[in-house]
Amino acid sequence: MNVKIYHNPRCSKSRQTLQLLQDKGLDIEIIEYLKTPPSTSELDDILEKLNMEPRELMRKSEAEYKEYGLDNSNLDRQALIDGMVANPKLIERPIVLANDKAAIGRPPENVLTIL
């Protein structure tokens, strides 16, 4: 089984989720999304798999959320996705993809549901 994690090594939940996956002996593709953000199409696909709208996946407490006007309620789906791709710090983490499904590792055990 291929497993992909959008990971931030500075985030404790992301580290815990990665460790949980490693403990399962899985083949894991680790993407440090702050260095290599997902493309707009990848992020759109992730949102579909999570059954979420872009704003639900955004870290609204980050300064960039307001700084770049992403708090504007008139922005459409594509504008919000573009905002997250341009500012990957705003993407909630960690995100795990497996079995054509996605889960957010908050708490880390959430990802077990897609394995």
Secondary structure, DSSP 8 states (H G I E B T S, - for coil): -EEEEEE-TT-HHHHHHHHHHHHTT-EEEEEETTTS---HHHHHHHHHHHT--GGGGB-TTSHHHHHTTTT-TT--HHHHHHHHHH-GGGB-S-EEEETTEEEE-SSGGGGGGG-
